Amino acid sequence: MLLMLAQWLGHDIRAFNVFQYITLRSVLAALTALMISFVIGPWMIRRLTQLKIGQAVRDDGPQTHLAKAGTPTMGGALILIAMAVATLLWADLRNTYIWVALFTLAGFGVIGWVDDWRKVVEKNPRGLPARWKYFWQSVVALLVAAYLVYSAHLPAQTELIVPFFKQIVMPLGVVGFILLAYFVIVGTSNAVNLTDGADGLAILPTVMVAGALGIFAYVAGHAVFAKYLGLPHIPGAGELTIFCAALVGAGLAFLWFNAYPAEVFMGDVGALALGAALGVVAVIVRQEIVLFIMGGVFVLETVSVMLQVGSYKLRRKRIFLMAPLHHHYELKGWKETQVVVRFWIISIVLVLIGLSTLKLR
């Protein structure tokens, strides 16, 4: 929105042409989302408290979590609002990838909001039944995947890129692309949601991965950089840097309120939407495997749940004291802050490994 205004003013005042640069608009988007979150955040927390929209805590979990009961939840709506406003203000709204990312964010956000509302407000412990949750997640993800594959103009837009190797690419075809995109978007959404079980645990890794994906988006959208680094050139993908920057800004501001001891939790409305946002950006810039590497903490948390459920169903024995994985370490005696910070450190290392694939090919 502001870009179009700057372009119009730039005909007469050359100074406004600086807003053509994606890098500047990305910084401004991050700062805008940050400020919106800081301004609205305290009011939203007070409002959620007044409405008694508080978190329910499992009795069989770590005893230290019992004190969290009643802490306002659904705070992820703050992140989504800040992200959407910042993106609409600073991104090029003629870019279809921006609308695809916003559609994914909003679609999964609505699913999470309904689930949270039923659990917290209507006091329905099941929330949105799992089959309906996955059904609507599938609808949104398949719509996005179908649009991306049928709007692709270059082979590179539908090929699977293998990191660390320049020449290894795998043509996916229409069906292969749709299936991969579906599993990446839905899988990442639920993986972030499973990770969101301790103060600040999910949001900082999400921010770090989003920042790294923003770099990949910028490179993929820049013909010269993409060619130099041996990455596929995806025309228009550079604008997703603004979207990722808005996530970084909104996420950091949310961490201010979500850090231990948390004043607010993001709930499914935030976790499902942010995970899907990471997934769709990775699909567009063709970095699904890199997302798998950088989001290793999310992967470990998800695998721990799958192993726990599978082991119990097959052997009636549990592998972990409790799943997801962060609860296992809490029950082993780690303090919540230790678990969170150590998982953050792992995320930093994994994100750096992911970024190294830009050059190590």
N, C-alpha and C positions, 0 to 999 in steps of 0.2 A: 504494500500500500504506500508506504513512505518512499520506496524506491521509484514508483511511478511518478510521485510528486517531485522527487529530486530530478528525475529525468526531464520532466517538463520545465522545471526551473533552470536546469542546466543549460538550456538553449540560450538563456540570457545571462546567467551567473555561473561561470565556469567552476567556481568552488564547489558547487553541488555535484559535480561529476565524480567527486571522490566516493560518493555513495554507490557507484557502480561496482566497487571492489567487494568481492565476497568476504574477504578477510575482515574488513571494517564492519560490514553488516553483521558478521558473526559475533564479533566482540560486542556490538551494540545489542544484538538479540540476547546474548548471555546476560548483559547488565540489565536489560529491560526485564527479563524474566526474574532475575535476582531481586530487583527492586519491587516488582509487583508482589512477589512472594513475601518479602519482608513487610510490606505495607498491609497486605490482606491477612497474612498469617495469624497475628495475634487476635484479630477480630474473629477469624474463622474458628480458632481454637476455643475462644470464649463462647461462640455460638454453638459449637458442637457440644461443649460442656453443659450449656443451658438446656439443650435439647436431649441431654443424657444419651448421646450417641457414643457409648463407651465400649471398649474392647472386652470380649469375653475371654477368659483364660482357662485352658485345660487343667483339670485337677490332677491328671497323671503326669504332668510335665514338671520341669524344675520348680522347686518350691519358691525360689526367688522371683519367679514370674507371677506369683499370686498377687503381689503388690501392684501389678500392672492393671488389674481388673478395674474397669471403669474409665481408663485413660481414653480420651477422645480418639476415634478412628475415622476412616473415610477422608483423612487429610490429604490423600493423594489427589483429590479434586483440585486442591490448591496448585499442585504441580501442573496438572493438565490445563488449567485455566491460564496460568502464567506462560506455559509453553505455547499454547494456541495463540494468545494475544501477541507475544513477542514474534512468533513466526509470521503471523499475518501482517504485522507492522513492517518487518525488515526483509522478508523473502520476496522473490519475484513471483507474484501470484499467477503469472502466465505459465509457470512451470508445473507440468502435470505431476511430477514426482512429489512436489510439496503437498498437493491435494491428496495423493495416495497415502503419504505418511500421516497427514492429519485425519484422513478417513479411518485409517487403521487405529490411530490413537483414540479417536472418539468412539469407534465401534467397540473396542475392547474395554474402554472406560465405562461405557454404558453397561456392558455385561457385568463388570466388577461392581458397579454401583448398585445394580439390582441385587446381586448376591449379598453385598454388605447391608443393604437396606432390609432385606428379609431377615438376616441374622441379627442385626443390632436393633432395628426399630420394631419389626414385627415379631421379634423374639423367636424366630424359627431357626433352630440350630442347624438345619440342613441347608439353609440359604436357598440359593438357586440350585435345584437338583443337578448332580454332576452331568447327567445325560443331556440336559438342556444347556448347561454351560458349555460343554464341548460342542454341542450342535451349533450354537450361535457363534462360538469361536471359529468353527469350521466354515460357516457361511461367510463370515467376514474375510477370513484368510483365503478361501477359495476365490472369492470375488476379486480380491487384490491380486492374487497369483494369476488368474485368468486375464485380468486387464494388463498386467505387466508383460505376459508372454505374447499377447496378441497385439500389443502396441510396440513391441520390439522391432527395430529396424536393422540392427546389426547382429551378426552371429555372437559377438562377444557378450551381448546382453542376455543370452540364454545358455552360456557355457559355464561349467563348473571349473573354477580356477583352483589349482592345487598350490598352496604356498610353498616357498623355498625352491620352486622349480619354474623356470621361465617357459618351457615348451610343453608342459603337461597341462592340457585342458581337455575337458570331457564334454562333447556336445550332448545336451540333455533331451532335446526335442520338446514338443509341447507338453506331453504327459509327464515326462521326467521333470521338467521345470516346475510345473504346477505342484507335483507331489513334494519336491524338495522345498519349494517356497512355503507350502502348507505346513510341513513339519517344522521348518525353521521358525516361522512366525508363531504358531501355536505352542511349539515346544519351548521357545524362549520365554513366551508369556507365562506359562505355567511354572517354568524353572525359577524365574524371578519371584513369582508368588510364593513358591515353597521356601525360598531363601529368606523371605521377609518375616522372620520370626524372632528377631532380637533388635535392640535399639541401634539403628544406623547400619545394620548388617547389609541390607540389600541396596540401600540408596547410593552409597559411595562407589561400590563396584559398578553399579549402573551408570553413574556419572563418568567414571573412568573409561568404561567401554564406549559410552556415547562420544566422549571426546576423541577417542582413537578412531572410531568410525567416521567422525567428522573429518579427520585428516584423510582417511581413505576416500571419502566422498569428494573432497576438494581435489585430490590427485586424479581420481577417475574422471572428473569433469573437466580437467585441464589437459588438452591434447598433448602439449609438450611434456609436461611432467609424467603423464601416463606412459608415453612412449619411452621416455628416459628410464623409468623405473620398471618397465616391462609389465605394466598393468593394463587391463582392458580400458579403452576410452569409452565412457558412457556419457554422451552429450546430455547436458542438463543436470547431471548428478551433483555437480558442485553446489547447487542451491541447497542440497540437503545438509550442507555444513551449517547453515543458519538454523535448521531444525535441530540438529545435534547440539549446537551451541545453546539454544534455548533450553534444551533438556539439562545441559550442564549447569546453567544459571539457576533454573528452577530447582534442580536437585540439590545443589549446594545450599540454597536458602532453606529448603525443607530439612536438610541435615542439621541446620542450626536448631530447629525445633524437635528433631527426631533423635538427636544425640542423647546418650545416657545421662540422666534418666529422662526418657522421652516424654515430651509434653503432648505429642500426637503421633498416631500411627497412620501410615498411608492406606492401609486396607487393600482389598482386592481392586477397588477402583483405580488405585495408583499402580499396584504391582503388575496386574494383568496388562494394563495399557502401556506401561514403560517397557515391559518385556517384549510386547508385540512391536513397539516402536523400534527397539534395537533390531529385532528380527527383520522387519521390512527394509530398514536401511541396509542391512547386510546383504539382503537379497538383491536390492537394486544395484549396489556397487559390486556385486559378485564376490563377496568375501564371507560366505557362509562358514567355511572351515576356519577362517581366522576368528570369526565370532565364537566358534566352538572353543578355540584356544583361549581367547581373552576372557570369555565368560566361564572359565574353568570352575570357579566357585559355584556358579549356578548349576553346572553339569554335575559336580560332585554331590550337591544337595539333592538333585533329582535322582541320580543313580542310587544314592543311599536309601531313598524312599522305595524305589523299585526293588532293590535287593531285600529290604526289610519285609515288604509285602509279599514278595515271591517266596522268600525263605519261610515265612510264617505259614503261608498257604500250603507249601509243599512238605515242610518238615515240622511244623508247629514249633519252630525255634526262631528266636530273633538273633540277628547278626549284631545289631547295635543296641545300646541301652534304650535309645529312642531315636526315631527319625523325624525330621531331617537331621543331617549330620551335626549341625551346630548344637542341637539338644543333647546328642550323645556326649559331646565334650563337656557340656555344662554338668551333666550327671556324673561325669568322671571327676569333677571337682574344679574345673576351670571356671573362673569368674566370667560373667557375661561380657564384661569389657575386654577380657583377655581373648575370648573367642572372636569377638568382633574385630579387634585390631589385628589379630593374627590372620584372619580371613582377608582383611583389607590388604595386608602385606602380600599375601599370596596373589590377590587380584592385581596389585601393582606389578609384580613380577610377570604375571601372565600377559598383562596388557603390553608391557615392554617387549615380550617375546613376539606378540602379535604385530607390534609396530616394526619389529626388525624384519618382518617379511617384506616390507616396502623395498628394502635394498638387498637382502640376502636371497638372491634368486640365481 
